[in-house]
């Protein structure tokens, strides 16, 4: 029994000696210890976490993803609410009731800035000109091959979308391009239908 114990001890000593020799060889070969490698790896991870907008947890062991919007908030100069507030100072807003009274007037053009799929699904206001917001600048520019003359007609433009957000921003774009008499319909097409407003198929 004692011989077996002594044999196991000898094997352990040999294993430790072999491990030490391997460590010495690695240090001679790579010029840095395993601890240094770990420190370097952690430093790289920390730098990557900073670049990705993440933060290290309190233990400093792993990067914790930033909360949604955290990275953007540190980079953005304005958020969507601020953009809407800016637009509201430039573009007047009218109610659905006021817009209804303008429908059919020869001096008024309704501009639908929603996407085609929205119009196909739920219709639009009769006589409205479709000018999706994503192409609005090109549609409003007389020098563009995509130009829609209704946007430069000199008439009062009542811009609407689904609920009033996109139309307000679109109205600001038109105003900045020099197009006057632009207003946004509060509540959008959703409010228009809710009040029993007349609709046409998309």
Backbone as a chain_set.jsonl record, in Angstrom:
{"seq": "XXXXXXXXXXXXXXXXXXXXXXXXXXXXXXXXXXXXXXXXXXXXXXXXXXXXXXXXXXXXXXXXXXXXXXXXXXXXXXXXXXXXXXXXXXXXXXXXXXXXXXXXXXXXXXXXXXXXXXXXXXXXXXXXXXXXXXXXXXXXXXXXXXXXXXXXXXXXXXXXXXXXXXXXXXXXXXXXXXXXXXXXXXXXXXXXXXXXXXXXXX", "coords": {"N": [[0.829, -1.212, 0.0], [1.921, 1.22, 0.881], [3.851, 1.507, -1.054], [2.336, 2.043, -3.324], [1.24, 4.521, -2.669], [3.557, 6.057, -2.526], [4.334, 5.85, -5.186], [2.288, 7.236, -6.511], [2.72, 9.763, -5.488], [5.203, 10.303, -6.576], [4.553, 10.366, -9.271], [2.948, 12.648, -9.322], [4.823, 14.618, -8.651], [6.452, 14.461, -10.873], [4.632, 15.286, -12.826], [4.125, 17.938, -12.06], [6.662, 18.995, -12.408], [6.945, 18.692, -15.155], [4.942, 20.409, -16.022], [5.929, 22.851, -15.143], [8.242, 23.03, -16.7], [7.063, 23.251, -19.232], [5.744, 25.701, -18.941], [7.929, 27.394, -18.638], [9.086, 27.098, -21.137], [7.084, 28.196, -22.752], [7.099, 30.827, -21.834], [9.63, 31.568, -22.638], [9.292, 31.339, -25.349], [7.079, 32.986, -26.112], [7.426, 35.265, -24.675], [5.858, 36.397, -22.665], [3.806, 35.974, -19.783], [1.154, 33.668, -18.809], [-0.608, 35.051, -17.209], [-0.152, 37.657, -18.041], [-1.082, 37.422, -20.631], [-3.803, 36.99, -20.134], [-4.446, 39.41, -18.964], [-3.994, 41.114, -21.129], [-5.921, 40.164, -22.895], [-8.239, 40.796, -21.494], [-8.042, 43.555, -21.548], [-8.311, 44.071, -24.273], [-10.938, 43.171, -24.606], [-12.221, 45.022, -23.001], [-11.735, 47.404, -24.386], [-13.109, 46.844, -26.761], [-15.678, 46.686, -25.753], [-16.143, 49.324, -25.042], [-16.06, 50.553, -27.556], [-18.282, 49.393, -28.747], [-20.289, 50.534, -27.399], [-20.981, 49.365, -25.048], [-20.953, 48.43, -21.531], [-18.843, 47.53, -18.811], [-19.636, 45.065, -16.383], [-20.063, 45.265, -12.781], [-18.222, 43.517, -11.659], [-16.343, 43.424, -13.595], [-15.866, 41.361, -15.363], [-17.128, 40.573, -17.688], [-18.462, 41.993, -20.703], [-21.363, 44.002, -20.53], [-24.219, 44.379, -22.45], [-25.254, 47.576, -23.701], [-28.137, 49.424, -22.67], [-31.142, 49.54, -24.707], [-30.964, 52.193, -26.958], [-29.123, 53.577, -25.437], [-26.507, 53.956, -26.473], [-27.086, 55.473, -28.738], [-28.21, 57.764, -27.587], [-26.039, 59.118, -26.576], [-24.796, 59.982, -28.826], [-26.594, 61.207, -30.56], [-27.87, 64.394, -31.48], [-30.407, 65.34, -31.494], [-33.571, 63.95, -30.637], [-36.486, 62.023, -31.696], [-38.72, 63.278, -30.581], [-37.86, 65.884, -30.189], [-37.404, 66.635, -32.82], [-40.016, 66.568, -33.767], [-41.108, 68.6, -32.209], [-39.69, 70.79, -33.194], [-40.65, 70.817, -35.811], [-43.288, 71.475, -35.347], [-43.161, 74.137, -34.764], [-42.903, 75.279, -37.172], [-44.731, 74.243, -38.992], [-48.148, 74.615, -39.257], [-50.885, 73.041, -37.533], [-53.933, 71.434, -38.29], [-57.285, 70.526, -37.39], [-59.235, 67.491, -37.849], [-61.852, 68.186, -38.387], [-61.583, 70.779, -39.382], [-60.089, 70.161, -41.633], [-61.896, 68.63, -43.062], [-63.723, 70.514, -43.855], [-62.287, 71.768, -45.806], [-62.104, 69.988, -47.862], [-62.531, 69.359, -51.269], [-62.246, 71.953, -52.023], [-61.122, 74.198, -54.519], [-58.695, 75.412, -54.145], [-57.133, 73.927, -52.524], [-55.04, 71.173, -51.81], [-54.873, 67.834, -50.9], [-52.355, 65.926, -49.416], [-51.087, 62.786, -49.307], [-48.809, 61.17, -47.388], [-48.239, 58.589, -46.73], [-47.203, 55.1, -47.014], [-47.483, 53.048, -49.983], [-48.594, 50.527, -49.46], [-50.077, 50.974, -47.168], [-52.101, 52.635, -48.07], [-53.322, 50.963, -49.937], [-54.369, 49.097, -48.223], [-56.224, 50.425, -46.589], [-57.412, 52.565, -47.927], [-57.832, 56.076, -48.882], [-58.008, 59.691, -48.64], [-60.473, 61.205, -50.645], [-59.354, 62.337, -53.799], [-56.798, 62.903, -52.921], [-53.294, 63.441, -53.286], [-50.76, 61.154, -53.79], [-47.764, 61.113, -52.127], [-45.253, 59.679, -51.027], [-43.394, 59.858, -48.011], [-40.728, 59.069, -48.047], [-39.833, 59.72, -50.592], [-40.285, 62.343, -50.85], [-38.765, 64.768, -51.138], [-37.797, 64.544, -53.748], [-40.143, 64.388, -55.194], [-41.199, 66.871, -54.751], [-39.45, 68.616, -55.891], [-39.09, 70.654, -58.628], [-37.134, 70.268, -60.592], [-36.635, 67.617, -60.63], [-37.021, 64.394, -62.141], [-39.03, 62.956, -61.007], [-40.897, 64.691, -60.158], [-43.956, 65.998, -58.84], [-46.391, 68.03, -59.968], [-48.475, 69.023, -58.421], [-47.47, 69.536, -55.929], [-46.118, 71.872, -56.179], [-47.947, 73.751, -56.847], [-48.825, 76.071, -55.716], [-51.058, 76.1, -54.253], [-52.912, 75.584, -51.17], [-51.535, 73.161, -49.077], [-52.608, 70.266, -47.566], [-51.247, 68.122, -45.529], [-51.136, 64.705, -44.73], [-50.867, 61.685, -42.743], [-50.795, 58.491, -41.205], [-51.236, 58.966, -38.46], [-50.376, 61.519, -37.831], [-47.726, 62.149, -37.239], [-45.648, 61.659, -39.225], [-46.624, 63.347, -41.195], [-46.308, 65.862, -40.091], [-43.513, 66.124, -39.969], [-42.993, 65.842, -42.686], [-44.283, 68.095, -43.668], [-42.626, 70.084, -42.633], [-40.318, 69.594, -44.111], [-41.226, 70.287, -46.692], [-41.76, 72.992, -46.273], [-39.189, 73.927, -45.737], [-38.136, 73.622, -48.233], [-39.146, 75.721, -49.518], [-41.811, 75.741, -50.155], [-44.877, 77.137, -49.7], [-47.804, 77.679, -47.571], [-48.418, 75.246, -46.153], [-49.819, 72.692, -44.188], [-50.444, 70.416, -41.463], [-52.49, 67.593, -40.886], [-53.877, 66.901, -37.897], [-53.906, 63.848, -36.095], [-54.201, 62.362, -38.367], [-55.045, 59.988, -41.027], [-56.275, 58.008, -39.609], [-57.768, 59.315, -37.608], [-59.401, 60.725, -39.307], [-61.011, 58.721, -40.52], [-62.205, 57.768, -38.217], [-63.925, 59.782, -37.497], [-65.818, 59.586, -39.384], [-65.142, 60.497, -41.897], [-65.082, 61.004, -45.45], [-63.952, 58.472, -47.669], [-61.725, 57.036, -50.139], [-60.992, 54.305, -52.361], [-57.716, 52.766, -52.32]], "CA": [[0.0, 0.0, 0.0], [2.821, 2.365, 0.956], [4.537, 1.643, -2.343], [1.392, 2.676, -4.272], [1.159, 5.937, -2.296], [4.809, 6.692, -2.951], [4.324, 5.905, -6.648], [1.391, 8.326, -6.903], [3.394, 11.021, -5.171], [6.259, 10.488, -7.564], [3.908, 10.752, -10.526], [2.502, 14.036, -9.189], [5.995, 15.463, -8.725], [6.871, 14.477, -12.269], [3.66, 16.079, -13.586], [4.375, 19.343, -11.748], [7.92, 19.374, -13.042], [6.688, 18.814, -16.594], [4.151, 21.619, -16.218], [6.825, 23.982, -14.962], [9.097, 23.115, -17.882], [6.228, 23.76, -20.331], [5.533, 27.132, -18.703], [9.188, 28.072, -18.932], [9.252, 27.096, -22.587], [6.129, 29.162, -23.306], [7.562, 32.176, -21.524], [10.777, 31.842, -23.501], [8.84, 31.41, -26.743], [6.155, 34.091, -26.363], [7.915, 36.468, -24.01], [4.935, 36.926, -21.682], [3.2, 34.91, -18.98], [-0.276, 33.461, -18.995], [-1.298, 36.148, -16.531], [-0.075, 38.812, -18.93], [-1.998, 37.171, -21.753], [-5.163, 37.202, -19.648], [-4.621, 40.855, -18.788], [-4.102, 41.697, -22.466], [-7.224, 39.775, -23.457], [-9.264, 41.58, -20.813], [-7.926, 44.924, -22.035], [-8.917, 44.088, -25.61], [-12.382, 43.066, -24.427], [-12.702, 46.285, -22.449], [-11.734, 48.386, -25.476], [-14.206, 46.5, -27.668], [-16.931, 47.031, -25.095], [-16.307, 50.774, -25.157], [-16.372, 50.872, -28.95], [-19.616, 48.902, -29.051], [-21.279, 51.221, -26.591], [-21.373, 48.539, -23.916], [-20.294, 48.793, -20.302], [-18.463, 46.359, -18.04], [-20.396, 44.94, -15.153], [-19.323, 45.686, -11.601], [-17.104, 42.608, -11.431], [-15.367, 43.637, -14.652], [-15.529, 40.07, -15.938], [-17.671, 40.409, -19.03], [-19.164, 43.199, -21.119], [-22.811, 43.973, -20.466], [-24.727, 45.219, -23.534], [-25.9, 48.808, -23.292], [-29.591, 49.422, -22.794], [-31.566, 50.057, -26.004], [-30.967, 53.637, -27.063], [-28.078, 54.211, -24.636], [-25.43, 54.407, -27.336], [-27.582, 56.525, -29.603], [-28.458, 58.987, -26.848], [-24.791, 59.827, -26.38], [-24.321, 60.434, -30.12], [-27.599, 62.013, -31.228], [-28.054, 65.755, -31.003], [-31.843, 65.516, -31.326], [-34.35, 62.733, -30.77], [-37.695, 62.196, -32.51], [-39.613, 64.246, -29.951], [-37.337, 67.212, -30.463], [-37.66, 66.919, -34.233], [-41.433, 66.879, -33.887], [-41.328, 69.918, -31.62], [-39.166, 71.759, -34.148], [-41.568, 70.88, -36.946], [-44.523, 72.135, -34.917], [-42.958, 75.589, -34.772], [-42.864, 75.72, -38.569], [-45.909, 73.762, -39.715], [-49.389, 74.673, -38.481], [-51.681, 71.818, -37.497], [-55.377, 71.654, -38.318], [-58.064, 69.378, -36.934], [-59.956, 66.761, -38.896], [-63.035, 68.976, -38.71], [-61.14, 71.864, -40.262], [-59.674, 69.563, -42.903], [-63.102, 68.195, -43.763], [-64.314, 71.707, -44.461], [-61.467, 72.156, -46.951], [-62.174, 68.965, -48.905], [-63.263, 69.788, -52.449], [-61.918, 73.332, -52.374], [-60.196, 74.24, -55.66], [-57.431, 76.01, -53.737], [-56.529, 73.045, -51.517], [-54.639, 69.84, -52.253], [-54.529, 66.92, -49.815], [-51.149, 65.167, -49.733], [-50.966, 61.571, -48.495], [-47.396, 60.796, -47.36], [-48.096, 57.206, -46.279], [-46.688, 54.147, -47.988], [-48.482, 52.493, -50.892], [-49.247, 49.389, -48.83], [-51.068, 51.502, -46.224], [-53.236, 53.137, -48.848], [-53.999, 49.802, -50.512], [-55.072, 48.362, -47.163], [-57.334, 51.14, -45.952], [-57.941, 53.667, -48.705], [-57.265, 57.404, -48.66], [-58.98, 60.774, -48.755], [-60.77, 61.416, -52.066], [-58.61, 63.377, -54.496], [-55.482, 63.129, -52.331], [-52.124, 63.126, -54.096], [-49.848, 60.287, -53.041], [-46.363, 61.539, -52.16], [-44.644, 59.025, -49.867], [-42.384, 60.7, -47.36], [-39.387, 58.646, -48.423], [-39.46, 60.316, -51.879], [-40.92, 63.66, -50.86], [-37.889, 65.808, -51.68], [-37.728, 64.396, -55.207], [-41.465, 64.664, -55.743], [-41.482, 68.298, -54.611], [-38.447, 69.383, -56.639], [-39.474, 70.792, -60.044], [-36.069, 69.824, -61.481], [-36.521, 66.161, -60.541], [-37.918, 63.667, -63.055], [-40.133, 62.396, -60.233], [-41.695, 65.814, -59.639], [-45.411, 66.044, -58.952], [-46.708, 69.465, -60.046], [-49.428, 69.421, -57.377], [-46.735, 70.003, -54.76], [-45.622, 73.214, -56.471], [-49.072, 74.429, -57.497], [-49.139, 77.323, -55.042], [-52.273, 75.917, -53.46], [-52.698, 75.173, -49.781], [-51.321, 71.726, -48.999], [-52.971, 69.618, -46.306], [-50.463, 66.893, -45.508], [-51.607, 63.762, -43.709], [-50.306, 60.324, -42.728], [-51.687, 57.618, -40.445], [-51.628, 59.53, -37.174], [-49.987, 62.924, -37.715], [-46.298, 62.342, -37.01], [-44.918, 61.78, -40.482], [-47.102, 64.5, -41.954], [-45.705, 67.06, -39.517], [-42.125, 66.164, -40.448], [-43.038, 66.075, -44.134], [-44.63, 69.501, -43.855], [-41.422, 70.884, -42.364], [-39.449, 69.429, -45.275], [-41.776, 71.099, -47.779], [-41.563, 74.399, -45.922], [-37.772, 74.226, -45.901], [-37.856, 73.669, -49.664], [-39.72, 76.952, -50.051], [-43.223, 75.564, -50.512], [-45.688, 77.799, -48.684], [-49.169, 77.238, -47.29], [-48.413, 73.824, -45.807], [-50.294, 72.38, -42.85], [-50.537, 68.987, -41.164], [-53.771, 67.217, -40.298], [-53.682, 66.198, -36.629], [-54.616, 62.569, -35.995], [-54.035, 61.634, -39.617], [-56.141, 59.274, -41.683], [-56.974, 57.235, -38.578], [-58.772, 60.209, -37.034], [-60.343, 61.053, -40.388], [-61.99, 57.628, -40.626], [-62.926, 57.641, -36.939], [-64.973, 60.798, -37.456], [-66.742, 59.357, -40.489], [-64.716, 61.204, -43.102], [-65.239, 60.296, -46.731], [-62.726, 57.789, -48.109], [-61.679, 56.479, -51.486], [-60.107, 53.138, -52.395], [-56.323, 53.056, -52.654]], "C": [[0.862, 1.262, 0.0], [3.532, 2.598, -0.355], [3.649, 2.347, -3.365], [1.304, 4.168, -3.994], [2.402, 6.678, -2.757], [4.869, 6.84, -4.464], [3.45, 7.054, -7.145], [2.023, 9.68, -6.633], [4.486, 11.324, -6.188], [5.679, 10.95, -8.892], [3.474, 12.215, -10.483], [3.686, 14.991, -9.293], [6.487, 15.588, -10.166], [5.945, 15.352, -13.123], [3.877, 17.57, -13.345], [5.645, 19.838, -12.422], [7.735, 19.576, -14.533], [5.908, 20.093, -16.896], [5.018, 22.86, -16.096], [7.747, 24.157, -16.168], [8.327, 23.69, -19.076], [5.998, 25.256, -20.184], [6.773, 27.93, -19.035], [9.417, 28.176, -20.437], [8.323, 28.122, -23.235], [6.579, 30.594, -23.048], [8.733, 32.554, -22.415], [10.337, 32.053, -24.944], [8.012, 32.667, -27.021], [6.542, 35.37, -25.64], [6.95, 37.077, -23.02], [4.232, 35.767, -20.986], [1.724, 34.762, -19.303], [-1.086, 34.562, -18.335], [-1.304, 37.401, -17.388], [-1.017, 38.663, -20.112], [-3.437, 37.446, -21.334], [-5.455, 38.684, -19.484], [-4.789, 41.552, -20.131], [-5.465, 41.391, -23.082], [-8.342, 40.587, -22.819], [-9.241, 43.028, -21.287], [-8.552, 45.075, -23.412], [-10.433, 44.042, -25.499], [-12.968, 44.372, -23.907], [-12.774, 47.366, -23.53], [-12.883, 48.123, -26.446], [-15.538, 46.877, -27.07], [-17.201, 48.525, -25.191], [-16.716, 51.161, -26.563], [-17.785, 50.457, -29.317], [-20.692, 49.581, -28.227], [-21.763, 50.393, -25.43], [-20.673, 49.041, -22.672], [-19.931, 47.513, -19.558], [-19.302, 46.3, -16.779], [-19.496, 45.236, -13.963], [-18.126, 44.785, -11.337], [-16.018, 42.781, -12.472], [-14.99, 42.369, -15.379], [-16.035, 39.904, -17.354], [-18.4, 41.683, -19.404], [-20.667, 43.001, -21.037], [-23.355, 44.876, -21.545], [-25.405, 46.466, -22.988], [-27.401, 48.685, -23.459], [-29.981, 49.971, -24.146], [-31.615, 51.578, -25.989], [-29.854, 54.324, -26.306], [-26.959, 54.756, -25.499], [-25.887, 55.568, -28.203], [-27.743, 57.841, -28.861], [-27.189, 59.792, -26.638], [-24.26, 60.415, -27.682], [-25.297, 61.395, -30.79], [-27.66, 63.41, -30.627], [-29.524, 66.069, -30.789], [-32.528, 64.156, -31.443], [-35.633, 63.043, -31.529], [-38.649, 63.22, -31.909], [-39.159, 65.67, -30.22], [-37.564, 67.618, -31.912], [-39.12, 67.28, -34.464], [-41.732, 68.27, -33.337], [-40.835, 71.023, -32.547], [-40.121, 71.935, -35.328], [-42.837, 71.641, -36.589], [-44.391, 73.651, -34.884], [-42.992, 76.162, -36.186], [-44.165, 75.398, -39.299], [-47.153, 73.861, -38.837], [-50.158, 73.351, -38.571], [-53.158, 72.175, -37.506], [-56.087, 70.38, -37.874], [-58.731, 68.679, -38.11], [-61.196, 67.544, -39.327], [-62.688, 70.118, -39.658], [-60.734, 71.332, -41.623], [-60.889, 69.14, -43.724], [-63.757, 69.366, -44.486], [-63.545, 72.157, -45.698], [-61.572, 71.177, -48.113], [-63.05, 69.444, -50.062], [-62.981, 71.212, -52.854], [-60.908, 73.339, -53.512], [-58.817, 74.795, -55.297], [-56.671, 75.15, -52.718], [-56.199, 71.703, -52.146], [-54.273, 69.009, -51.015], [-53.365, 66.041, -50.266], [-51.026, 63.992, -48.765], [-49.51, 61.092, -48.535], [-47.176, 59.37, -46.835], [-47.527, 56.326, -47.383], [-47.831, 53.564, -48.813], [-49.272, 51.359, -50.236], [-50.304, 49.85, -47.836], [-52.325, 51.968, -46.954], [-54.03, 51.978, -49.435], [-54.83, 49.074, -49.466], [-56.291, 49.097, -46.632], [-57.913, 52.304, -46.712], [-57.27, 54.983, -48.357], [-58.373, 58.441, -48.729], [-59.23, 61.039, -50.244], [-59.983, 62.592, -52.651], [-57.212, 63.63, -53.959], [-54.377, 62.706, -53.293], [-51.171, 62.292, -53.253], [-48.418, 60.757, -53.237], [-45.671, 60.946, -50.936], [-43.473, 59.818, -49.309], [-40.964, 60.326, -47.775], [-38.898, 59.246, -49.734], [-39.881, 61.779, -51.958], [-40.044, 64.74, -51.491], [-37.819, 65.758, -53.201], [-39.064, 64.747, -55.863], [-41.794, 66.155, -55.702], [-40.559, 69.163, -55.454], [-38.823, 69.457, -58.118], [-38.402, 70.303, -61.009], [-35.894, 68.309, -61.474], [-37.458, 65.482, -61.533], [-39.109, 63.041, -62.341], [-41.134, 63.462, -59.78], [-43.194, 65.652, -59.881], [-45.82, 67.517, -58.896], [-47.685, 69.931, -58.967], [-48.714, 69.993, -56.151], [-46.187, 71.41, -54.954], [-46.694, 74.06, -57.14], [-49.376, 75.789, -56.889], [-50.402, 77.242, -54.209], [-51.918, 75.529, -52.022], [-52.598, 73.651, -49.727], [-51.686, 71.222, -47.601], [-52.305, 68.242, -46.306], [-50.997, 65.975, -44.4], [-50.905, 62.414, -43.853], [-51.28, 59.453, -41.939], [-52.17, 58.279, -39.161], [-51.161, 60.964, -36.945], [-48.511, 63.187, -37.514], [-45.521, 62.58, -38.288], [-45.334, 63.015, -41.267], [-46.518, 65.802, -41.412], [-44.261, 67.219, -39.995], [-42.066, 66.428, -41.945], [-43.37, 67.534, -44.439], [-43.442, 70.412, -43.629], [-40.45, 70.792, -43.539], [-39.919, 70.3, -46.434], [-41.567, 72.587, -47.511], [-40.11, 74.807, -46.113], [-37.366, 74.286, -47.369], [-38.476, 74.894, -50.326], [-41.166, 76.843, -50.471], [-44.08, 76.137, -49.385], [-47.05, 77.148, -48.512], [-49.247, 75.727, -47.049], [-48.941, 73.663, -44.387], [-50.399, 70.871, -42.698], [-51.874, 68.697, -40.498], [-53.527, 66.371, -39.045], [-54.516, 64.917, -36.585], [-54.55, 61.736, -37.249], [-55.272, 60.933, -40.141], [-56.927, 58.433, -40.681], [-58.084, 58.073, -37.962], [-59.827, 60.584, -38.066], [-61.423, 59.98, -40.504], [-62.829, 57.52, -39.359], [-64.061, 58.649, -36.842], [-65.965, 60.674, -38.616], [-66.393, 60.092, -41.749], [-64.824, 60.356, -44.348], [-63.895, 59.683, -47.147], [-62.867, 57.289, -49.534], [-60.734, 55.288, -51.481], [-58.7, 53.519, -52.821], [-55.927, 52.512, -54.011]], "O": [[0.613, 2.219, -0.733], [3.79, 3.74, -0.736], [4.129, 3.144, -4.171], [1.291, 4.985, -4.914], [2.321, 7.777, -3.306], [5.391, 7.831, -4.974], [3.82, 7.761, -8.082], [1.892, 10.616, -7.421], [4.662, 12.469, -6.604], [6.243, 11.818, -9.558], [3.608, 12.939, -11.47], [3.59, 16.039, -9.931], [6.882, 16.664, -10.617], [6.397, 16.064, -14.02], [3.827, 18.373, -14.276], [5.697, 20.954, -12.939], [8.29, 20.508, -15.115], [6.171, 20.773, -17.888], [4.858, 23.813, -16.859], [8.006, 25.278, -16.606], [8.855, 24.504, -19.834], [6.048, 25.998, -21.164], [6.695, 29.003, -19.634], [9.876, 29.2, -20.943], [8.723, 28.832, -24.158], [6.462, 31.462, -23.913], [8.835, 33.685, -22.889], [10.931, 32.846, -25.674], [8.211, 33.334, -28.036], [6.035, 36.444, -25.963], [7.192, 38.193, -22.56], [4.088, 34.69, -21.565], [1.124, 35.602, -19.973], [-2.133, 34.96, -18.846], [-2.302, 38.118, -17.464], [-1.66, 39.619, -20.545], [-4.201, 38.058, -22.08], [-6.541, 39.163, -19.81], [-5.61, 42.459, -20.272], [-6.082, 42.252, -23.71], [-9.275, 41.017, -23.498], [-10.29, 43.66, -21.416], [-9.23, 46.061, -23.697], [-11.137, 44.771, -26.197], [-14.057, 44.784, -24.307], [-13.731, 48.139, -23.592], [-13.549, 49.054, -26.9], [-16.435, 47.336, -27.779], [-18.339, 48.948, -25.395], [-17.606, 51.99, -26.755], [-18.424, 51.123, -30.131], [-21.871, 49.246, -28.34], [-22.827, 50.663, -24.873], [-19.881, 49.98, -22.743], [-20.642, 46.514, -19.666], [-19.638, 47.323, -16.182], [-18.293, 45.438, -14.128], [-17.107, 45.258, -10.834], [-14.889, 42.337, -12.266], [-13.907, 42.292, -15.959], [-15.439, 39.171, -18.144], [-18.907, 42.386, -18.529], [-21.184, 41.955, -21.428], [-22.997, 46.053, -21.576], [-26.053, 46.423, -21.943], [-27.877, 47.922, -24.299], [-29.248, 50.786, -24.706], [-32.234, 52.179, -25.111], [-29.637, 55.521, -26.488], [-26.506, 55.882, -25.295], [-25.152, 56.54, -28.381], [-27.46, 58.907, -29.407], [-27.244, 61.018, -26.532], [-23.365, 61.261, -27.653], [-24.877, 62.301, -31.51], [-27.519, 63.585, -29.417], [-29.865, 66.952, -30.003], [-32.122, 63.315, -32.244], [-35.852, 64.176, -31.956], [-39.316, 63.951, -32.642], [-39.98, 66.558, -30.453], [-37.871, 68.772, -32.209], [-39.433, 68.175, -35.248], [-42.509, 69.024, -33.922], [-41.476, 72.066, -32.676], [-40.369, 73.052, -35.783], [-43.395, 72.36, -37.417], [-45.388, 74.368, -34.966], [-43.096, 77.374, -36.374], [-44.64, 76.183, -40.12], [-47.201, 73.245, -37.772], [-50.078, 72.641, -39.574], [-53.587, 73.101, -36.817], [-55.535, 69.284, -37.979], [-58.784, 69.21, -39.219], [-61.544, 67.558, -40.507], [-63.413, 70.386, -40.616], [-60.997, 71.962, -42.648], [-60.897, 69.281, -44.946], [-64.279, 69.217, -45.591], [-64.096, 72.855, -46.549], [-61.171, 71.5, -49.232], [-64.18, 69.884, -49.851], [-63.424, 71.651, -53.915], [-59.941, 72.578, -53.485], [-57.872, 74.655, -56.074], [-55.688, 75.597, -52.128], [-56.986, 71.161, -52.923], [-53.464, 69.434, -50.19], [-53.387, 65.481, -51.362], [-50.88, 64.181, -47.557], [-49.026, 60.66, -49.581], [-46.045, 58.993, -46.53], [-47.389, 56.751, -48.53], [-48.99, 53.583, -48.398], [-50.481, 51.247, -50.437], [-51.327, 49.185, -47.675], [-53.449, 51.729, -46.514], [-55.261, 51.999, -49.436], [-55.872, 48.501, -49.782], [-57.284, 48.469, -46.265], [-58.814, 52.977, -46.212], [-56.273, 55.016, -47.635], [-59.547, 58.095, -48.861], [-58.278, 61.091, -51.022], [-59.948, 63.684, -52.084], [-56.501, 64.487, -54.484], [-54.519, 61.725, -54.023], [-50.816, 62.675, -52.138], [-47.915, 60.798, -54.36], [-45.516, 61.626, -49.922], [-42.668, 60.375, -50.056], [-40.092, 61.193, -47.844], [-37.693, 59.288, -49.982], [-39.833, 62.38, -53.031], [-40.528, 65.541, -52.292], [-37.785, 66.795, -53.864], [-39.104, 65.327, -56.948], [-42.573, 66.646, -56.519], [-40.863, 70.329, -55.703], [-38.869, 68.429, -58.793], [-38.724, 69.952, -62.144], [-35.087, 67.776, -62.235], [-38.577, 65.95, -61.743], [-40.083, 62.642, -62.98], [-42.107, 63.151, -59.093], [-43.638, 65.237, -60.951], [-45.614, 68.177, -57.877], [-47.715, 71.117, -58.635], [-49.267, 70.82, -55.426], [-45.827, 72.069, -53.979], [-46.388, 74.974, -57.906], [-50.109, 76.58, -57.482], [-50.773, 78.204, -53.536], [-50.774, 75.194, -51.713], [-53.454, 72.941, -50.256], [-51.148, 71.685, -46.595], [-52.747, 67.323, -46.996], [-51.271, 66.418, -43.285], [-50.419, 62.053, -44.925], [-52.489, 59.672, -42.012], [-53.344, 58.181, -38.803], [-51.53, 61.566, -35.937], [-48.075, 64.334, -37.608], [-44.818, 63.582, -38.421], [-44.51, 63.652, -41.923], [-46.26, 66.735, -42.172], [-43.841, 68.31, -40.378], [-41.191, 67.154, -42.418], [-42.806, 68.131, -45.356], [-43.263, 71.398, -44.343], [-39.832, 71.787, -43.919], [-39.115, 70.969, -47.082], [-41.236, 73.348, -48.42], [-39.828, 75.904, -46.594], [-36.372, 74.924, -47.716], [-38.353, 75.087, -51.536], [-41.7, 77.766, -51.086], [-44.01, 75.671, -48.247], [-47.4, 76.197, -49.211], [-50.047, 75.029, -47.67], [-48.555, 74.41, -43.488], [-50.437, 70.139, -43.686], [-52.334, 69.462, -39.65], [-53.026, 65.25, -39.137], [-55.68, 64.906, -36.986], [-54.813, 60.534, -37.212], [-56.397, 61.243, -39.75], [-58.114, 58.175, -40.883], [-59.21, 57.601, -37.808], [-61.002, 60.74, -37.736], [-62.61, 60.295, -40.578], [-64.02, 57.218, -39.42], [-65.059, 58.39, -36.169], [-66.829, 61.528, -38.809], [-67.257, 60.299, -42.6], [-64.675, 59.135, -44.301], [-62.843, 60.303, -46.993], [-63.97, 57.141, -50.059], [-59.785, 55.249, -50.699], [-58.504, 54.466, -53.582], [-54.782, 52.678, -54.432]]}, "num_chains": 1, "name": "protein.A"}
